[in-house]
Amino acid sequence: MTYSKDVLALNPQLVGEVAVPASKFHNARAEMRGYAFQSGKEAARAGELMMLEEAKQIFGLRFQVRFPLAGGIVYVADFVYLDDKLQAHIEDAKGFKTREYLNKKKLFREKYGKEIEEV
């Protein structure tokens, strides 16, 4: 995105900067311990899970795990980890459930027999 001449004239410090357009769902990108996340909610949950892993309450925490689905579709889980009983958890930090997400959730359940946990 570029600024108009009028905006640049009134704000000379913007010359050479690139404006970041607002996101479709008004989420702000955030960072936690050097990792970039799509939203503050996702970053906060990542921080919680990192602390749980450090306390040895969960294991094998991974971010942005890809799961192939039927028809060449791919679902990307925000978080995947094992609990103390070695049960797998697939989490998605959801603010807004799009039709696309709901379809992927259904395909995920059909293929893997597990529910996506929404946090």
Buried (B, 14 or more C-beta within 10 A) or exposed (E): EEBEEEEBEEEEEBEEEEEEEEEEEEBEEBEBEEBEBBBBBBBBBBBEBBEBBEEEEBEEBEBEEEBEBEEEEEBEBBBBBBEEEEEEBBBBBBEEEEEEBEEBBEBBEEEBEEEBEEB
